[in-house]
Amino acid sequence: MNLSLVLHAHQPPGNFDSVFQRAVDTCYGPVLDLIEERPSLRLSIHWSGPLLEWLEARAPERIAQIRRLVDARQVELVAAGMYEPVLALLPRHDRTGQLRAHRAYLARLFGVDARTGWLTERVWEPSMAADLAEGGIETVTLDDRHLLSAGLMPDDLDVPYLTESQGRSLLIAPVAEDLRMAVPWESVEDALDLLRRKAADGVRLAVYADDIEKFGMWPGTFEDIIRGGWLEAFFDGLVDLDAAGEVRLLPVGEAVEGVPDGGRVYVPDGSYPEMLEWSLPPAGQRALRSARDAAEDTGVLAQVAPFMRAGQYLQFLAKYPEVDHLHKRMLDVSARMAGRTRALRAWDPEDVPPAVRDLWSAQANCAYWHGLFGGIYLAHIRQRLWHHLLRAERALEEDGARRRPLRVFDLDADRRDEAVVTTDALVVVVDPAEGAVVELSDRRAAVNLVDTLALREEGYHDPDAPPYRYDRGRRALFVDRFLAPGRPPARNRAVEDLGGFQGQPYAMRARRSRAGIEVTLTREGDAPGGTARIEKTLRIAEDEARIDAEYRVTSAGGGEIEARFGVELNFGLLFRERPRGVLRTGDRAIALPAGGAARGVEACSIEVDGIDLVVRIEATAADLDVRAIETESRSEGGTERTPQQLAVLLTWPVRLAAGDEFAPRVSVIVEPRTSQRGGT
């Protein structure tokens, strides 16, 4: 039996240095050492581009060790997109470009022509066969679930299969789920016995493919798998099986050559079962789990499981509007850069223009989904992608691309036009579906100041005891709220919005004039006591980093509105590992992220450590409430509460009868930090 182990090693761009170093110390280094100590142990490893770049800069001795293992033919290097994108999210020119770049990088570092491919998060779409082949990939591994959903039977999955798209062929090596479940979670003897049984049953090809981080990086695994000797004993057992002739340890690229293929198959889109479940809305996740439990109770789960699939990776774009906005902005920049990408003739990242590298870095997968891992909930990972995307967009203009100050078009494919304003200093995106500014990016610092995340239900939340009140829309700038009349919101309670405006569609008109760019948003909705009409005009200056909002709030019905009208400004500034900062108003400093409140505020400024910007807010005298908004999410380490954004809420008491008008003004100004006062 040909046995192939394929290990996948990745850390996302923007992850903390401490995490990279811990991964090297507890996982990557020990695994490489165990492999090098056993010259007859041969396997395949995929090292992602961001991880290799970090190793080059911070742990060159590990690069040298990988090179020795490659030269000794112990390790076959496996290629993917250079910056570890999910290829299904990308335009075709970026799919092939990233594949070629990673292969060229491996060739420079290690002198190999990598022809075996790794699919990030094992996400597959049939059209990807052509792109993988175009990118130089001949063989990929896919979970056996992918092939079972194409109608193949379990006994058929001990050989590779051919697939094709647009006349370009690709070889698929099925990955055995029972091996993935056994290694490293069962005892060493049980895992080795599983391999012996497969060999005795005449299995021709067995492939194990999974994350290397399970061998030391996941919680508890360093003690059990590395220090406890599990992996050392398992590798020794594999070497013994190979020496006894029971299995042949081969890298997957070699292993498939020694086994006749099973013919052609067309594989439906998919990923591993957990990913597909995570992509579902919370109610869908609960329904799927209920159906699975019922099938297990009746004893038919094993029979129906291959056909019991629900979910699709791209559903994350519907589930998280913040992800969708990043994705659609990335597609927009990619489309404007496509000619440059297609014209490339050298693919090594050293030879690729910085603008293209930044675009590709903005396509790294980790911030585009969420499941067992933090994903989108990791604000520092999101912000790193925004940083690269904004640098890529700026580089386009420096390379001669024309900048259009105002574009009104359907950016996010929701059949409703957005207004995209681009000045020398800022990118401002106004989304009428939210009635708010969903992006305020400082182009000089390459920071999206509205990189926020709403409080929303997740499938692992207790529906009977949710961790917080869920938001009805995006956490954006100029979110309109109506609160109960009386005092400002209590500091120890969540803000309760009684209006019908957040997350609801507004009418929009946008124009450019000599005075700047003007976007007007209008909506009628519920308010305490009646129906309110809000008209707000956002003026974006072209010669400074400033947005001025002028409001007209009136009663649109017969009743008298008595409430507290609020304008909320959400800033995604708290993305560092240990965020600190200060909000200053007059001679008072409010520590961040702790927050605070003040009365009669006409101006304040926000500074956060690590960002060389100051955000100033000017307004009609208002009561101020500032608080960090935390999310509760799941990760491999358990439940985590993470500061996602700073909510700055300005409120005013209003009483509006027919014909009355309330007309506050709110301005947001972004300036470079001129002093290093820092946090408190």
C-alpha positions in Angstrom: 0.0 0.0 0.0 1.3 3.4 -0.9 0.9 5.7 2.1 1.2 9.4 1.8 1.2 11.9 4.7 0.5 15.5 3.6 1.0 18.2 6.3 -0.3 21.7 5.9 1.5 24.6 7.8 0.2 28.1 7.7 0.0 31.4 9.7 -1.9 34.3 8.3 -0.3 37.7 7.3 -0.7 40.1 10.2 -0.6 37.4 13.0 1.3 38.4 16.0 5.1 37.5 16.1 4.5 35.8 19.3 2.1 33.3 17.6 4.6 32.6 14.8 7.3 32.0 17.3 5.1 29.7 19.5 4.2 27.7 16.4 7.9 27.2 15.5 8.8 26.3 19.1 5.9 23.9 19.8 5.1 22.5 16.4 7.0 23.2 13.2 10.5 22.9 14.7 9.8 19.6 16.7 8.1 18.0 13.7 10.9 18.9 11.3 13.4 17.5 13.8 11.6 14.2 14.1 11.4 13.9 10.3 15.1 14.7 9.9 16.1 12.0 12.5 14.4 9.3 10.3 15.9 9.3 6.8 13.5 6.7 5.5 10.5 8.8 6.5 9.2 10.4 3.3 6.1 12.7 3.1 4.7 15.9 1.7 4.5 19.3 3.4 2.7 22.5 2.3 4.3 25.7 3.8 2.2 28.7 3.1 3.8 31.8 1.6 3.3 34.1 4.7 4.8 31.4 6.9 7.8 31.0 4.7 8.4 34.7 4.5 8.4 34.9 8.3 10.7 31.9 8.6 13.1 33.5 6.1 13.2 36.7 8.1 13.1 35.3 11.7 14.1 31.6 11.6 16.5 31.0 8.6 17.8 27.9 10.3 14.4 26.3 9.7 14.5 27.3 6.0 17.9 25.6 5.8 16.5 22.5 7.5 13.6 22.3 5.0 16.1 22.6 2.2 18.1 19.7 3.6 15.0 17.5 3.8 14.1 18.4 0.2 17.6 17.7 -1.1 17.5 14.3 0.7 14.1 13.6 -1.0 12.4 13.1 2.4 10.0 16.0 1.8 8.0 16.9 -1.2 6.9 20.5 -1.2 3.3 21.2 -2.0 2.2 24.5 -3.6 -0.9 26.6 -3.2 -1.8 30.3 -3.7 1.2 32.4 -2.5 -0.7 34.1 0.3 -3.0 31.2 1.1 -6.2 32.4 -0.5 -9.4 30.3 -0.9 -9.2 30.1 -4.7 -13.0 30.1 -5.1 -13.0 33.7 -3.8 -10.7 35.0 -6.5 -10.9 36.1 -10.1 -9.2 33.6 -12.4 -6.2 35.8 -13.2 -5.4 36.0 -9.5 -5.9 32.3 -9.0 -3.3 31.4 -11.5 -1.0 34.2 -10.5 -0.9 33.2 -6.9 -0.2 29.6 -7.8 2.6 30.5 -10.1 4.1 32.9 -7.5 4.1 30.2 -4.7 5.7 27.7 -7.1 8.4 30.3 -8.1 9.0 31.1 -4.5 9.5 27.4 -3.6 11.9 27.1 -6.6 14.0 30.0 -5.4 14.2 28.9 -1.8 14.5 25.1 -2.3 15.3 24.5 -6.0 12.1 22.4 -6.7 9.4 22.5 -9.3 6.3 21.9 -7.1 3.5 20.2 -9.1 1.4 18.9 -6.2 -1.2 21.3 -4.9 -2.9 22.1 -1.6 -6.4 23.6 -1.6 -6.8 26.2 1.1 -9.4 25.0 3.6 -10.0 22.2 1.1 -12.5 24.4 -0.7 -13.2 23.0 -4.2 -15.2 24.2 -7.2 -15.3 22.3 -10.5 -14.0 25.2 -12.5 -10.8 25.3 -10.4 -9.4 22.3 -12.2 -8.6 24.5 -15.2 -7.0 27.2 -13.0 -4.9 24.7 -11.0 -3.7 23.2 -14.3 -3.0 26.6 -15.7 -1.0 27.4 -12.6 1.2 24.4 -13.1 -0.5 22.0 -10.6 -0.9 18.3 -11.7 -2.2 16.6 -8.5 -4.3 17.8 -5.6 -5.6 16.1 -2.5 -9.4 16.2 -1.8 -11.3 14.8 1.2 -13.0 11.5 0.4 -16.3 13.3 1.2 -15.8 15.3 -2.0 -15.7 12.2 -4.1 -18.4 10.4 -2.2 -20.8 13.3 -3.0 -20.0 12.6 -6.6 -21.5 9.1 -6.2 -18.3 7.1 -5.8 -18.4 4.3 -3.2 -16.0 4.0 -0.2 -14.3 1.0 -1.7 -13.5 3.0 -4.8 -11.4 5.6 -3.0 -8.0 3.9 -2.9 -6.9 5.2 -6.3 -6.5 8.7 -7.8 -9.1 10.1 -10.2 -9.0 12.4 -13.1 -11.1 15.5 -13.5 -11.1 18.3 -15.9 -12.5 21.8 -16.7 -12.4 23.5 -20.1 -10.2 20.6 -21.4 -7.5 21.0 -18.7 -7.0 17.8 -16.6 -6.1 17.4 -13.0 -5.4 14.3 -10.8 -7.3 14.0 -7.5 -5.9 11.9 -4.6 -8.7 11.0 -2.1 -7.9 11.8 1.6 -9.1 9.1 4.0 -11.4 10.6 6.7 -10.8 7.7 9.0 -7.1 8.4 9.0 -7.8 12.1 9.6 -9.9 11.2 12.6 -7.4 8.8 14.0 -4.2 10.9 13.7 -3.3 12.2 16.2 -6.4 11.7 18.3 -6.3 7.8 18.7 -3.5 5.9 20.4 -0.4 5.2 18.4 -1.2 1.5 18.2 -4.8 2.1 17.1 -3.6 4.5 14.3 -1.0 2.0 13.2 -3.5 -0.9 13.3 -5.8 1.1 11.1 -3.0 1.3 8.5 -2.2 -2.4 8.8 -5.9 -3.3 8.2 -6.0 -1.1 5.1 -2.8 -2.8 3.8 -4.2 -6.3 4.6 -7.5 -5.4 2.8 -5.6 -4.6 -0.4 -5.9 -0.8 -0.3 -3.6 0.5 -3.0 -3.3 4.2 -1.9 -4.0 5.8 1.5 -3.6 9.5 1.9 -3.6 11.4 5.2 -3.8 15.2 4.8 -4.4 17.7 7.6 -3.0 20.7 9.6 0.4 20.2 11.0 -0.7 22.5 13.9 -2.5 19.5 15.4 1.0 18.1 16.2 1.8 20.6 19.0 0.1 24.0 18.3 -3.5 23.2 19.2 -4.4 23.5 22.9 -3.0 20.6 24.8 -1.3 18.9 21.9 2.3 20.0 22.7 2.2 18.1 26.0 0.5 15.0 24.5 1.8 14.8 20.9 5.3 16.3 21.2 6.5 16.2 24.8 4.4 13.0 25.5 6.1 11.2 22.6 3.0 10.4 20.5 4.4 11.7 17.3 7.8 10.2 17.8 6.3 6.8 18.4 3.9 7.2 15.4 6.8 8.1 13.1 8.8 5.1 14.4 5.8 2.9 13.7 5.5 4.2 10.2 9.2 3.5 9.5 8.8 0.0 10.8 5.8 -0.6 8.6 7.8 0.6 5.6 10.8 -1.6 6.5 8.6 -4.6 6.9 7.1 -4.0 3.4 3.6 -3.5 4.7 3.4 0.1 3.4 5.5 2.3 1.1 6.0 5.8 2.6 5.9 8.1 -0.4 5.2 11.7 -1.0 1.8 12.1 -2.6 3.2 13.2 -6.0 5.1 9.9 -6.3 2.5 7.8 -4.7 -0.2 8.5 -7.3 2.2 7.6 -10.1 2.4 4.0 -8.8 -1.3 3.4 -8.8 -3.6 3.3 -11.9 -6.2 6.1 -11.9 -9.9 5.2 -11.5 -11.0 7.2 -14.5 -12.8 10.5 -14.8 -15.1 12.1 -12.2 -16.7 15.5 -11.9 -16.7 16.5 -8.2 -19.3 18.9 -6.8 -18.3 22.0 -4.9 -17.5 21.4 -1.3 -15.1 21.6 1.7 -14.7 19.5 4.8 -18.0 18.9 6.6 -17.3 21.2 9.5 -16.6 24.1 7.2 -19.8 23.6 5.3 -21.8 23.5 8.6 -20.1 26.7 9.8 -21.2 28.5 6.6 -24.8 28.0 7.5 -26.9 30.5 9.3 -27.4 29.6 13.0 -30.9 28.1 12.5 -29.6 26.1 9.6 -26.7 24.8 11.8 -29.1 23.7 14.5 -31.4 22.0 12.0 -28.4 20.1 10.4 -27.2 19.0 13.8 -30.7 17.8 14.7 -31.0 15.8 11.5 -27.6 14.3 12.0 -28.5 13.3 15.6 -31.8 11.7 14.4 -29.9 9.7 11.7 -27.4 8.5 14.4 -30.2 7.5 16.7 -31.8 5.4 14.0 -28.5 3.8 13.0 -28.3 5.1 9.5 -25.9 8.0 9.9 -22.9 6.1 8.4 -25.0 5.2 5.4 -26.4 8.7 4.7 -23.5 10.9 5.9 -21.8 11.1 2.4 -25.1 12.5 1.0 -26.0 14.6 4.0 -24.3 17.8 2.9 -25.5 21.4 3.4 -23.7 24.7 3.1 -21.3 26.3 0.7 -18.2 28.2 1.4 -19.3 31.4 -0.4 -22.2 31.6 2.0 -19.8 33.3 4.5 -20.2 36.4 2.2 -23.9 36.5 2.9 -23.5 35.7 6.6 -21.0 38.5 7.3 -21.6 41.7 5.4 -18.2 43.0 6.7 -16.5 40.1 4.9 -18.5 40.8 1.8 -17.5 44.4 1.7 -13.8 43.5 2.0 -14.2 40.9 -0.7 -16.0 43.3 -3.1 -13.5 46.0 -2.5 -10.8 43.5 -3.2 -12.5 42.4 -6.5 -12.8 46.1 -7.5 -9.1 46.7 -7.0 -8.3 43.4 -8.7 -10.3 44.3 -11.8 -8.5 47.6 -12.1 -5.2 45.8 -11.7 -6.0 42.8 -14.0 -4.1 44.1 -17.0 -0.9 44.4 -14.9 -1.3 40.9 -13.4 -1.9 39.3 -16.8 1.2 41.0 -18.2 3.5 39.5 -15.6 6.2 37.2 -17.0 8.2 36.6 -13.8 6.3 35.1 -10.9 8.8 35.1 -8.0 7.3 37.4 -5.3 10.7 39.3 -5.4 10.0 40.1 -9.1 6.2 40.9 -8.8 5.3 44.6 -8.5 4.5 45.6 -4.9 1.0 46.6 -5.9 0.3 43.0 -7.0 1.9 41.5 -3.9 -0.3 43.7 -1.7 -3.4 42.8 -3.6 -2.6 39.1 -3.2 -1.8 39.6 0.5 -5.3 41.1 0.8 -6.7 37.8 -0.5 -5.4 35.7 2.4 -8.2 33.4 3.6 -8.3 33.7 7.4 -10.4 36.8 7.7 -13.0 35.7 5.2 -14.6 33.0 7.3 -15.3 31.8 10.8 -15.8 28.4 12.4 -13.7 26.7 15.0 -11.0 29.3 14.5 -11.4 33.0 15.2 -11.3 34.0 11.5 -13.3 37.2 10.9 -13.4 37.8 14.7 -9.6 38.4 14.8 -9.6 42.1 14.2 -5.8 42.3 13.7 -6.0 39.8 10.8 -8.8 41.8 9.2 -6.9 45.0 9.5 -3.8 43.5 7.9 -5.8 42.6 4.8 -7.2 46.2 4.7 -3.7 47.5 5.0 -2.5 45.6 2.0 -5.6 46.4 -0.1 -5.3 50.1 0.5 -1.6 50.0 -0.3 -2.4 48.2 -3.6 -5.1 50.7 -4.5 -2.8 53.6 -3.8 0.0 52.0 -5.8 -2.3 51.7 -8.8 -2.6 55.5 -8.9 1.1 56.0 -8.4 1.5 53.8 -11.4 -0.7 56.0 -13.5 -4.2 54.7 -13.0 -6.9 57.4 -13.1 -8.6 58.2 -9.8 -12.3 59.0 -10.0 -13.3 61.0 -6.9 -17.0 59.8 -7.0 -18.2 56.5 -8.3 -21.8 55.5 -7.9 -22.2 51.8 -8.8 -23.4 48.5 -7.3 -20.1 47.6 -5.5 -21.5 44.7 -3.4 -23.9 43.2 -6.1 -27.0 43.8 -4.0 -28.8 45.6 -6.8 -28.5 48.9 -5.0 -25.8 51.4 -5.9 -23.2 52.5 -3.3 -21.3 55.8 -3.4 -17.5 55.2 -3.4 -15.6 58.4 -2.7 -11.8 58.5 -3.2 -9.8 61.6 -2.4 -6.1 62.1 -1.9 -6.5 61.2 1.8 -9.6 59.0 2.2 -11.7 56.3 0.8 -15.3 56.7 2.0 -18.0 54.2 1.1 -21.6 55.1 1.7 -24.1 52.1 1.6 -27.7 53.2 1.3 -28.8 49.6 2.4 -27.4 50.6 5.8 -27.9 54.3 5.6 -24.4 54.9 6.8 -20.7 55.1 6.0 -19.4 51.5 6.0 -15.8 52.4 5.2 -13.6 55.3 6.1 -10.0 54.4 5.1 -7.1 56.7 5.6 -5.0 56.2 2.4 -1.9 57.7 3.9 -1.7 55.2 6.8 -3.5 52.4 4.9 -5.9 51.9 7.7 -9.7 51.3 7.5 -11.0 53.2 10.5 -14.4 51.5 10.2 -13.1 47.9 10.1 -15.8 46.8 12.5 -17.9 43.8 13.3 -21.6 43.7 14.3 -22.9 41.7 17.3 -24.7 38.8 15.6 -26.0 35.4 16.5 -23.7 32.4 16.0 -24.7 28.8 15.8 -22.8 28.0 19.1 -24.6 30.8 21.0 -27.3 29.6 23.4 -30.5 30.8 21.7 -32.3 31.0 25.1 -29.5 33.0 26.7 -27.7 35.1 24.0 -24.4 36.7 25.2 -25.7 40.2 24.1 -28.4 42.0 22.2 -27.7 41.4 18.5 -27.3 44.3 16.1 -29.9 45.0 13.4 -27.3 46.3 11.0 -23.6 47.1 10.5 -21.5 48.9 13.1 -20.8 51.9 10.9 -20.4 55.7 10.9 -23.4 57.9 11.2 -25.7 55.2 12.4 -29.0 56.8 13.4 -30.7 55.8 16.7 -33.7 56.8 18.7 -33.5 56.0 22.4 -36.0 56.3 25.2 -36.6 59.9 26.4 -34.8 61.1 29.5 -31.3 60.6 30.7 -28.5 59.4 28.4 -28.0 55.6 28.3 -26.7 54.0 31.5 -23.0 53.0 31.3 -23.7 49.5 32.7 -26.4 48.6 30.2 -26.5 48.0 26.5 -27.8 50.9 24.4 -31.4 50.1 23.4 -32.4 51.5 20.0 -36.2 52.0 19.7 -36.1 53.5 16.2 -36.6 51.9 12.8 -33.4 53.1 11.1 -30.3 51.0 11.9 -29.7 48.4 9.1 -32.7 49.7 7.1 -32.5 51.1 3.5 -32.3 54.8 2.8 -32.9 56.7 -0.4 -29.6 58.1 -1.7 -28.5 60.7 -4.1 -24.8 61.7 -4.7 -23.2 64.4 -6.7 -19.8 66.2 -7.0 -19.6 70.0 -7.0 -16.9 72.6 -6.5 -17.5 72.4 -2.7 -16.8 68.7 -2.6 -18.7 65.5 -2.8 -22.2 65.4 -1.4 -24.2 62.3 -0.5 -27.7 62.7 0.9 -29.5 59.8 2.6 -33.2 59.9 3.5 -35.6 57.6 5.4 -38.8 57.6 7.3 -39.1 55.1 10.2 -40.5 54.4 13.6 -39.5 56.5 16.5 -40.9 56.8 20.1 -44.3 58.6 19.7 -44.6 58.4 15.9 -42.8 58.3 12.6 -39.7 60.3 12.0 -38.0 61.5 8.9 -34.2 61.7 8.7 -32.4 63.5 6.0 -28.7 63.7 6.4 -26.2 65.2 4.0 -22.6 63.9 4.1 -20.1 66.3 2.6 -16.7 64.8 1.9 -14.0 67.4 1.3 -11.6 66.7 -1.5 -8.7 68.7 -0.1 -8.8 67.4 3.5 -9.6 64.2 5.4 -13.0 65.3 6.6 -16.7 64.3 6.6 -19.3 66.8 7.6 -22.8 65.5 8.3 -25.8 67.9 8.4 -29.1 66.4 9.8 -32.7 67.4 9.4 -34.9 65.3 11.8 -38.6 65.9 11.6 -41.9 64.3 12.6 -43.4 62.6 9.5 -46.7 61.5 11.2 -49.4 62.8 13.4 -47.8 62.0 16.8 -45.3 63.9 18.8 -41.9 62.3 18.9 -40.3 62.5 22.3 -37.0 60.7 22.5 -33.2 60.9 22.6 -31.9 61.1 19.0 -28.5 59.6 18.6 -25.7 59.5 16.0 -23.3 56.6 16.6 -19.8 56.5 15.2 -18.1 53.1 15.3 -14.4 53.0 14.8 -12.5 49.8 14.4 -9.5 51.0 16.2 -9.0 48.3 18.8 -7.2 45.7 16.7 -4.0 45.3 18.6 -3.1 42.5 20.9 -3.4 44.7 24.0 -5.2 47.9 22.8 -4.8 51.1 24.7 -5.8 54.6 23.9 -7.4 57.8 25.0 -10.4 60.0 24.1 -9.8 63.6 25.0 -12.5 66.2 25.4 -11.6 69.5 26.9 -9.2 68.9 29.8 -10.6 65.4 30.4 -9.0 62.2 29.2 -11.2 59.0 29.0 -9.1 55.8 29.0 -9.7 53.3 26.2 -10.9 50.6 25.9 -12.6 51.3 29.3 -14.7 54.2 28.0 -16.8 56.8 29.8 -19.3 59.5 29.3 -19.5 63.3 29.3 -22.2 66.0 28.9 -22.3 69.0 26.5 -19.5 67.8 24.3 -18.7 69.9 21.2 -15.4 68.3 20.3 -13.3 65.3 21.2 -10.3 63.4 19.8 -9.4 59.8 19.7 -5.9 58.3 19.8 -5.0 54.6 19.9 -1.5 53.2 20.5 0.1 51.9 17.3 -1.9 54.0 14.9 -0.3 57.3 13.8 -3.6 59.0 13.4 -5.9 61.2 15.4 -9.7 61.1 14.8 -11.4 64.4 15.8 -15.1 64.7 16.2 -16.9 68.0 16.2 -20.7 68.2 16.8 -23.6 70.3 18.0 -23.2 70.2 21.8 -24.2 66.6 22.7 -24.1 64.1 25.5 -21.3 61.6 24.8 -21.1 57.9 25.5 -18.0 56.0 24.5 -17.6 52.3 25.0 -15.7 49.3 23.5 -18.0 46.8 21.9 -16.9 43.2 22.5 -17.9 40.1 20.6 -18.1 36.6 22.0 -16.7 34.0 19.6 -15.4 30.5 19.6 -11.8 29.4 18.8 -9.7 26.3 19.2 -8.8 27.6 22.6 -12.4 28.0 23.8 -14.8 31.0 24.1 -13.1 34.4 23.6 -14.4 38.0 24.2 -12.7 40.4 21.9 -12.9 44.2 21.6 -14.0 44.9 18.1 -14.8 48.6 17.9 -15.1 51.8 19.7 -18.8 53.1 19.7 -18.9 56.8 20.1 -22.6 57.8 20.7 -23.7 61.4 20.6 -27.3 62.0 21.8 -29.6 64.9 22.2 -33.1 65.2 23.8 -35.7 65.9 21.1 -39.5 66.7 21.1 -40.9 67.0 17.6 -44.4 67.9 16.7 -45.6 68.3 13.1 -43.5 71.0 11.5 -40.7 70.9 14.1 -37.2 70.3 13.0 -34.0 69.3 14.8 -30.8 70.0 12.8 -27.6 68.8 14.5 -24.2 68.7 12.8 -21.5 66.0 13.3 -18.0 66.1 11.7 -15.3 63.5 11.6 -11.7 64.6 10.8 -8.7 62.4 10.4 -5.3 63.8 11.0 -1.7 62.5 11.3 -0.6 62.3 14.9 1.8 65.1 15.6 2.8 64.1 19.1 3.3 60.8 20.9 1.1 61.3 23.8 -0.2 57.7 23.3 -2.6 55.9 25.6 -3.3 56.1 29.3 
